[in-house]
């Protein structure tokens, strides 16, 4: 993959080459293999390249068409090269000598700003048309690759990461107060705003156009909440899922060097690993499967329904394939602070879950050392392949299908003997209860929403922005009431999910995250499958479990608990208490950290460090979310204000 950036002088002056070069230098770590720029008149583009596919050796960006009417930079991977070639009238011989960026340019020349509708894969692109004085930017529908922009009266700039935009004279890292508020309160990011006041996102699935000095934006891709497919049999759904997964995984195996994968003890990553192993076995190629595990001998308490060590179940999967090398990743001796400052700078934002940074970094580093450029994951699987189908019960209640609901209850009871009828009633009725009653019910059960229980936000900032009203404005349910419309809920959540910066930051280690579960065609299929296919025979994730019944071991298919990532996080954090206190003192001395964070509350949390109770969700929220995420945000505040310290 690449990093891209560009400048357009809106006043007609020649583009500032020095600024363009500084932007290139800042993006070089994200594309270590080649760096090039182009400038002419009032426009300039640049690309830094990390070669991850065989075709990347042909990449010669920035690209200029022969008539000089279009200049383009593209970063990403195209998964429908053959379909694009056919639509554009290109032969197999033609495409054999074309990088993905070459195909993207041909598409832009043919479809102009409608091009993103025809592209499949993870991508961001920018197309400059100097004769029209027009620039348009686009990202893939699920936002796998990031893209940001900045505009003032005389200048427009864009870049893969905000840091490159800060090479523009006069632009500072001023924080967007409202967005940082949302981040601290665990509210999703909405709209084009970023964590920086003057820097904006190209939202996933959007095209942003600069024409005649004006900015417009429109969504070019929407998942259809009303589309539902109906196949002839239960088996037909399984076979259709198999075909979609086969294609999604195969398209992400186009890589130089060996393939690596994240392998946990969950259904998503084990499925992706199994499909990848099967396909690579046919090519007589190996697969490196990584599992993060706690320190040897760890036997600490974990929350109910979780297990600490994912190694044994992951090993049972790896042992089923002769070509899988299973690698366990231990990170004892590290602390959540070890990678925090570096990761903040790489992401241009506060890392969300700093407990996972150590093992994720260790996996990337080991994969790069072995020459792997592609690292498969399954982060979006909950929305697609491993959706559990539980809201189907509420739909049966709502539609009055009592007999079907009764049979579903008996099947669930058979599979889960400890389940009570009260639990069944709650699952069925919760999505249908009016919100006010749901809130009263949660309060009566001692589960009322309390911001201070999980967030280190300054009370003054929360009052000024009005957290409850803000959540209501962006239609986010603070009480986490189950939705009565599962398809619409999943689509809404997808619209609010943006992992682009995390994917880009992996490039610094020389690897590229690839998520087959985020394949757009696979996602569209899974969203359109009726809920009855996901919950059946007393099993959640019924569709995927049928597909993998003869592939995955019982440890995965019939697991009673879910794996807990970084289960020994509190031990690692406790060893670093002196460093945490020193970091807190630095924040107290900082001129603006207290405007965003309740530093006294963080100090109290550190002073009250518990000796036990780590399996308690309230303790976990206080220390894993409030404390560590608070310190993460504090590091970001210092990073954004580093020139003033």
SVG drawing of the C-alpha trace seen along z (x, -y; Angstrom):
<svg xmlns="http://www.w3.org/2000/svg" viewBox="-49 -34 63 67">
<polyline fill="none" stroke="black" stroke-width="0.4" points="0.0,0.0 1.0,-3.6 0.5,-6.9 -0.6,-9.8 -0.9,-13.6 -1.3,-16.7 -1.7,-20.5 -3.8,-22.8 -3.2,-26.5 -6.6,-28.1 -5.2,-31.5 -3.6,-30.3 0.0,-30.6 2.5,-27.8 2.4,-25.0 5.0,-25.3 7.5,-22.5 9.2,-22.8 5.9,-22.1 5.2,-19.2 8.6,-17.7 8.1,-18.1 4.8,-16.3 6.6,-13.5 9.2,-13.2 6.5,-12.9 4.7,-10.1 7.9,-8.2 7.6,-5.8 4.2,-4.7 5.7,-3.9 9.4,-3.0 10.0,-1.4 9.7,-4.4 8.8,-8.0 7.9,-10.3 6.1,-13.6 4.8,-15.6 4.0,-19.2 2.9,-21.5 1.3,-24.9 -1.0,-25.2 -1.2,-21.4 1.2,-18.9 0.8,-15.2 3.0,-12.7 3.0,-9.0 5.2,-6.9 5.0,-3.2 5.1,0.0 5.2,2.9 2.8,5.6 1.6,7.1 3.5,8.4 2.0,5.7 3.4,3.0 6.8,3.5 5.1,1.8 3.8,-1.2 5.1,-4.5 2.9,-7.1 1.9,-9.9 0.3,-9.0 -0.4,-11.6 -2.6,-10.6 -1.1,-11.2 -3.3,-14.2 -2.3,-15.9 -6.0,-16.3 -5.7,-14.2 -3.2,-13.4 -3.9,-10.8 -2.5,-9.1 -3.9,-5.9 -3.2,-3.9 -4.6,-0.6 -5.4,2.8 -8.0,3.6 -9.7,6.9 -11.7,6.9 -8.8,6.4 -10.3,8.8 -13.8,7.3 -12.3,3.8 -10.2,4.9 -13.2,6.4 -15.3,3.3 -12.5,1.1 -11.8,3.2 -8.3,4.4 -6.8,7.8 -5.1,10.1 -1.8,9.3 -2.5,5.6 -3.3,6.0 -0.3,8.3 1.9,5.2 -0.3,2.8 -0.1,1.9 -3.4,1.4 -2.9,-2.3 -2.7,-2.0 -6.1,-0.3 -7.5,-3.0 -6.3,-5.7 -7.9,-4.0 -11.1,-3.8 -10.9,-7.5 -10.5,-8.4 -13.6,-6.3 -15.9,-7.0 -14.5,-10.2 -15.8,-10.7 -18.2,-7.7 -15.1,-5.5 -15.3,-4.5 -18.6,-2.7 -16.7,-0.3 -13.7,0.4 -13.6,3.2 -10.9,3.4 -9.2,1.2 -8.4,-2.1 -8.1,-5.9 -7.5,-8.0 -7.2,-11.6 -7.8,-12.7 -6.7,-16.2 -8.1,-17.7 -6.1,-20.9 -8.0,-22.1 -11.2,-22.0 -9.5,-23.2 -11.2,-20.3 -10.0,-17.7 -11.9,-14.8 -11.0,-12.4 -12.6,-9.1 -12.3,-6.2 -13.6,-2.7 -17.0,-1.9 -15.7,-0.5 -12.9,-3.1 -10.0,-0.6 -7.6,-3.3 -7.6,-6.9 -7.7,-10.2 -7.8,-13.8 -8.1,-17.3 -7.6,-20.9 -8.8,-24.1 -8.2,-27.8 -8.9,-30.6 -5.8,-30.2 -4.9,-26.5 -6.3,-23.0 -4.3,-20.0 -5.0,-16.3 -3.0,-13.5 -3.3,-9.9 -2.4,-11.1 -3.0,-14.5 0.7,-14.8 1.5,-15.6 -1.0,-18.4 0.8,-20.0 3.8,-20.6 1.6,-23.4 2.7,-26.7 0.2,-28.2 -1.7,-25.0 -1.5,-23.9 -2.5,-20.8 -5.4,-22.6 -7.7,-20.0 -11.3,-19.7 -12.9,-19.9 -16.2,-18.2 -14.5,-15.3 -12.1,-14.7 -15.2,-14.8 -16.8,-12.1 -13.7,-10.0 -13.4,-10.2 -17.1,-9.3 -16.8,-6.3 -19.2,-8.0 -18.7,-7.1 -17.1,-9.6 -19.7,-11.2 -19.5,-13.5 -16.3,-14.7 -14.7,-16.3 -11.4,-14.8 -9.7,-15.2 -8.0,-18.3 -10.0,-21.5 -9.1,-22.4 -8.5,-18.9 -11.4,-16.9 -11.9,-13.3 -13.1,-11.9 -15.7,-9.7 -15.8,-6.0 -17.8,-5.4 -17.7,-9.2 -16.4,-11.3 -15.2,-14.8 -15.0,-17.3 -13.2,-20.6 -14.5,-22.7 -14.3,-26.4 -13.0,-26.7 -16.0,-25.0 -16.2,-21.7 -19.0,-19.2 -19.3,-15.7 -21.6,-12.8 -21.9,-9.1 -21.5,-6.9 -22.1,-3.6 -24.9,-2.6 -25.7,0.8 -29.4,1.4 -31.3,2.1 -34.4,3.4 -32.6,5.9 -33.1,9.5 -32.2,12.6 -34.3,15.8 -32.6,19.0 -34.1,22.4 -32.7,24.2 -30.7,23.8 -27.8,25.6 -27.9,22.9 -27.1,20.2 -24.1,22.2 -22.8,22.7 -23.3,19.0 -21.4,18.0 -18.6,20.4 -18.3,18.9 -18.2,15.3 -15.6,16.2 -13.5,18.1 -13.4,15.1 -12.8,12.6 -9.9,14.6 -8.4,15.3 -8.3,11.7 -6.3,10.9 -3.7,13.5 -2.3,11.6 1.0,10.6 4.8,10.8 6.3,13.0 4.5,15.3 1.1,14.7 0.4,14.2 -2.8,14.2 -4.2,13.2 -5.5,16.4 -7.5,16.1 -10.0,18.6 -13.0,16.9 -15.0,17.9 -13.9,15.0 -10.2,15.4 -10.3,19.1 -12.5,19.1 -10.3,16.7 -7.2,18.7 -8.8,22.0 -9.8,20.6 -6.4,19.1 -4.6,22.3 -6.7,24.4 -6.1,22.1 -2.4,21.7 -2.1,25.5 -3.2,25.9 -0.3,23.6 2.1,25.4 2.6,22.2 2.9,21.8 0.7,19.7 2.1,18.1 -0.7,17.9 -0.1,15.6 -1.9,16.0 -1.3,13.5 -1.3,15.2 -0.7,14.1 2.5,14.8 3.3,18.4 1.6,19.6 -0.9,16.8 -4.0,17.9 -5.6,14.6 -9.3,13.9 -11.2,13.0 -14.7,11.7 -17.5,14.3 -17.9,16.0 -14.3,15.3 -11.1,17.4 -7.6,16.0 -5.5,18.2 -6.5,18.5 -3.4,20.5 -4.8,24.1 -7.9,23.6 -5.9,21.7 -3.4,24.6 -6.2,27.1 -7.1,25.1 -3.5,24.8 -2.9,28.5 -5.6,29.3 -3.5,27.8 0.0,29.1 1.0,25.8 0.3,23.6 3.1,22.5 1.6,21.5 3.4,18.7 2.6,17.7 3.2,14.1 4.1,13.3 4.5,9.7 5.4,10.1 7.8,7.4 6.0,4.7 3.5,2.1 0.7,0.2 3.0,-2.9 5.8,-1.3 4.4,-1.9 2.0,-4.7 4.0,-7.7 5.2,-6.1 1.8,-4.8 0.1,-8.2 2.5,-9.8 2.0,-7.0 -1.8,-7.2 -2.1,-11.0 -4.7,-10.2 -5.1,-8.6 -4.9,-4.8 -8.3,-3.4 -7.2,-0.2 -3.6,-0.6 -3.7,2.8 -3.5,4.5 -0.7,2.4 2.1,4.5 1.0,7.8 -0.3,6.3 3.1,4.6 5.0,7.8 3.0,9.7 3.7,7.0 7.4,7.0 7.7,10.8 5.7,11.0 7.9,8.3 11.1,10.1 9.8,13.3 9.2,11.3 5.4,11.3 3.8,8.2 0.1,9.3 -1.4,9.8 -5.0,11.2 -7.4,10.3 -11.2,10.5 -12.0,7.3 -15.3,6.7 -16.6,10.3 -19.2,9.4 -21.1,7.5 -20.7,10.1 -19.7,13.8 -20.2,14.3 -23.3,12.2 -25.1,14.1 -28.8,13.7 -30.0,13.1 -32.4,10.2 -34.4,12.9 -36.1,13.8 -37.4,10.3 -38.7,10.3 -40.6,13.5 -42.2,11.9 -43.1,8.8 -44.7,10.7 -46.7,13.0 -45.0,16.2 -45.5,17.8 -45.0,21.4 -41.7,20.7 -40.6,18.7 -41.4,21.6 -39.5,24.1 -36.5,21.6 -36.6,21.5 -36.6,25.3 -33.7,25.6 -31.7,22.9 -32.6,24.7 -31.3,28.0 -28.0,26.4 -27.7,24.2 -29.3,26.1 -28.6,23.3 -30.6,20.7 -33.8,19.6 -37.1,18.5 -36.5,15.1 -33.3,14.7 -35.3,15.7 -38.0,13.1 -35.3,10.4 -33.7,11.3 -37.0,11.3 -38.5,8.2 -35.5,5.9 -35.4,4.5 -39.2,3.9 -39.3,2.0 -39.7,-1.8 -36.4,-3.5 -37.7,-5.3 -38.8,-2.0 -35.5,-0.4 -33.6,-3.1 -35.7,-2.7 -35.2,1.1 -31.4,0.7 -31.4,-1.8 -33.4,0.5 -30.8,3.3 -27.9,1.0 -26.7,0.6 -27.6,-3.1 -25.3,-4.9 -22.6,-6.7 -20.0,-8.6 -17.5,-8.9 -17.4,-5.1 -15.6,-4.6 -14.4,-8.0 -11.7,-10.4 -13.4,-13.3 -13.4,-16.7 -16.8,-17.2 -16.7,-20.8 -16.2,-19.7 -19.0,-17.2 -21.3,-19.8 -20.4,-22.4 -20.9,-20.0 -23.8,-18.2 -22.9,-14.6 -26.4,-13.2 -27.7,-15.7 -24.6,-15.0 -25.3,-11.3 -29.0,-11.9 -28.0,-14.3 -25.9,-11.6 -28.5,-8.9 -26.3,-6.9 -27.9,-4.9 -25.9,-5.3 -27.9,-2.5 -26.9,0.0 -30.5,1.2 -30.6,4.1 -32.0,3.0 -35.2,4.3 -33.9,3.9 -30.7,5.9 -29.9,5.2 -30.3,1.4 -28.3,1.5 -25.4,3.2 -25.4,0.9 -25.6,-2.2 -22.6,-0.8 -20.6,-0.2 -21.2,-3.8 -19.7,-4.9 -16.7,-2.6 -13.5,-4.0 -10.2,-2.0 -8.3,-3.7 -5.5,-5.2 -4.8,-1.9 -4.4,-0.1 -2.1,-2.8 0.0,-2.7 0.7,1.0 2.6,0.0 5.3,-1.6 6.2,1.9 6.2,3.0 3.0,5.0 -0.5,4.5 -3.7,5.4 -6.2,7.2 -9.6,8.1 -11.6,10.6 -14.6,10.1 -14.7,6.5 -15.1,7.5 -17.9,5.4 -19.5,8.2 -19.3,10.5 -20.7,7.8 -23.6,7.1 -24.5,10.8 -24.3,11.3 -26.5,8.2 -29.1,9.6 -29.3,13.0 -32.4,13.5 -31.8,13.6 -33.4,17.0 -30.2,18.3 -28.0,17.0 -30.0,18.4 -31.2,22.0 -31.0,25.4 -30.4,23.6 -27.1,22.1 -26.0,18.6 -23.8,17.9 -25.6,20.9 -24.8,20.0 -21.0,19.9 -21.1,22.9 -22.7,25.0 -20.1,23.8 -17.2,24.7 -18.7,27.8 -16.2,30.2 -13.3,27.7 -12.9,26.2 -12.3,28.3 -14.9,28.7 -12.9,26.3 -14.0,23.5 -17.4,24.7 -18.7,25.5 -16.8,23.0 -18.7,21.9 -16.5,18.8 -14.9,16.1 -11.2,15.3 -10.0,12.2 -7.2,10.3 -4.4,9.2 -5.8,11.0 -2.8,10.2 -3.1,6.5 -3.5,5.4 -0.3,7.2 1.7,5.4 0.1,2.1 0.7,2.6 4.5,3.1 4.4,-0.3 2.6,-2.2 5.7,-4.5 5.7,-5.4 1.9,-6.0 2.2,-8.4 5.1,-10.2 2.9,-10.5 0.1,-11.9 2.4,-14.5 3.4,-15.6 -0.2,-16.0 -0.9,-18.0 2.0,-20.3 0.6,-20.7 -1.2,-23.9 -4.4,-22.4 -4.6,-18.7 -6.9,-19.6 -9.3,-21.3 -10.1,-17.8 -9.3,-15.3 -10.3,-15.0 -6.7,-14.6 -7.7,-14.5 -10.0,-11.6 -7.2,-9.8 -4.9,-10.4 -7.5,-9.0 -7.8,-5.9 -4.1,-5.3 -4.0,-5.8 -6.8,-3.2 -5.1,-0.5 -6.9,2.7 -5.3,5.9 -8.1,8.1 -11.4,7.9 -10.1,7.7 -12.9,10.0 -15.4,7.4 -16.7,5.4 -16.8,2.2 -13.1,2.5 -12.2,3.3 -14.1,0.3 -12.4,-2.0 -8.8,-0.9 -8.8,0.4 -11.1,-2.3 -11.0,-5.3 -7.4,-5.2 -5.6,-3.9 -7.7,-5.5 -7.4,-8.8 -3.7,-8.5 -3.8,-7.7 -5.8,-10.9 -3.4,-12.8 -0.5,-11.6 -2.4,-12.8 -3.0,-16.2 0.7,-16.6 1.5,-15.4 -1.0,-17.9 0.5,-20.7 4.1,-19.6 5.3,-22.9 4.0,-24.8 5.4,-22.7"/>
</svg>
